[in-house]
Amino acid sequence: MRTQILGLGALLLALQACSDDPAANDGKPTIDGSAAASLDCASLIPAAAIDALGWPAVEPEEHAGRCLVRSARGEVTVGTRAVPASADERADAVQAELETQCERLRADGRQFVGEPEWLAEGHQGCLTQVDPRTGTGVAELVFLNDIDEVVQVRIASSRRLDEDRVTDALEQIASASAGLGQP
């Protein structure tokens, strides 16, 4: 009986870990299954982006299907939003997901910037910045990359950061993430 209960518990944990529910990852981006196998986090979060933040060099790591840099000063996360749709419906579904994510950012009450002027031509997206009074909080960029995936970049800072530093880091990460998932 004890073995059956333990087996059932393990099955439930495995099912929860496989969830596509965005709430299951606390709103943080994930890399979809197709890209996760070839994920190169050092390329997606370049050292120059971490340097732009003024943080000590930290090697990015893959964690729970997303790329992550953790520092005593904050955290950088890069991943894609899962958009389940058939091939015929994919373009509309991806656009709807981008709009949903931008509306979420707008409604969050943070420093909503809208579409950044520095985003590469042909890419749509939206951005929030850290609190300009404290230089802390979360800056988040959501954009469509070159292969129409919704990419989410989050920079959470526990120490004061200049907005220009955050923008520089976001630009570098967006550039590196433009082809995320391409072979």
Secondary structure, DSSP 8 states (H G I E B T S, - for coil): -HHHHHHHHHHHHHHHHT---GGGGTT--B--HHHHTT--HHHHS-HHHHHHTT------EEETTEEEEEETTEEEEEEEE-----TTTHHHHHHHHHHHHHHHHHHTTSEEEES-TTS-TT--EEEEE--TTTS-EEEEEEEE-TTS-EEEEEEEESS---HHHHHHHHHHHHHHHTTTT--
